[in-house]
């Protein structure tokens, strides 16, 4: 292990601060959604993905990829969303093994109700703490990190601009 490039003391400090900030932020966002909307963060992200898709519909395998989820985990989540009346499944007419997840009007309404509180929490916990220059730096740093990370199996973040979902 003599080839190991150990972190410097400063790098170790930055790494730990970064992880504490990231994990703390995601935990607070998840708690806010659960508290205010009775919705797990993972379900919110599924609803966002469907809301941004043409006809609010995605093939289950594509949705799993977008959410960085296994097909079985996604299937379980979609089953819970179906129980709530927020999503429905539709069979694929050209592939009997495939199916589509469709965001219902009730699901879209639940997303619309949850989004303002979620956006407010993201703004309060992240963007309001930063200067405009720091926001730009965070964007650049995030892109630099992402350039070396395989994002094919990770979740992406919802659009919180208030634009069309």
Protein Blocks (a to p, Z undefined) as FASTA:
>chain_A
ZZpccddfklmmmmmmmmmmmmmmmmmmmmmmmmmnopafklmmmmmmmmmpghhiacfk
lmmmmnopafklmmmmmmmmmmnopaccdddfkbmkbccddddfklmmmmmmmmmmmmmm
mmmmmmmmpcfklmmmmmmmmmmmmmmccfklcccdddfehpaZZ
